[in-house]
Amino acid sequence: MAIRAASHAGSWYSDNAEKLSVELEGHLKLVTKLCSAPKAVICPHAGYSYCAETASWAWKNVDPEKVNRVIMLGPSHHKYLERCALPAHEVTAYATPLGDIKLDKQVLAELHSTNGFEQLAIDEDQREHSIEMMLPFLAHVMRGRAFTLVPIVVGAVSPALEQQYGRLLARYFQDPGTLFVISSDFSHWGKRFRYTYVKPDCTMLPLNQAIENLDKLGVSYIEKHDNQGFMNYLRIHGNTICGRHAIAILLHCFACFVPGSLQTAFLHYSQSSQVASAHDSCVAYASLVTAQTAPLQPL
């Protein structure tokens, strides 16, 4: 048995439980709650000094009384994967400065049994930050209430696999006590990211505004649950949304249910820095929430 260490604590966020709780609560007190029981949230995974404000807009909506399982999807930044990956079999919990989070071994075993997932060695898992950066916020908003976690690291999966994973996870999405969390930053812009694209109709705008315009176009397809539109957007504009495959899986999951039962809303947007030219760089952050507005009826 093993516990995945909070390997980014002390650098990307505080490793002091009291200080971290105060910081997170401070952010949450400044934002507005949009819905009482979200089915899914999308939020950023950068260091908290950069993205905690935007992330707090998503986490504010989570009601610990209505969540007993969290299925979390985040992109793989360090290991190339062509499929999704699950934690090593021996891992039973993920550590945070606010306490350990127990893994849902039953669901993980069910997913493993499909033979559709790779497995991350614990050292590979600990190098990845996309899941870990969700956990302190999650632990804090759950207020000590028991729940289990299903962490899924998403590789550079094909459109066909995105659809397969979305359909596979739909059975869990239908469970009233299951929350989906998608970990993703938005545009990574600048020469250091090898991405300096500006939409043709935005060339006269300040660069940060042009980047925001590009990101919010992508957000609009997510809000409409338009997976094909989102795919076309990525193909045409090439936006460097690191969690694009995880987002696509979520949209395919939505597509498994009769339209009209889910509503997704944009919450907040921010950027890490100002850019004056392509030699500068910034990373963009957005948060969204999906509410269930009617009973979920599978198609």
Disulfide bonds with the S-S distance in Angstrom:
none
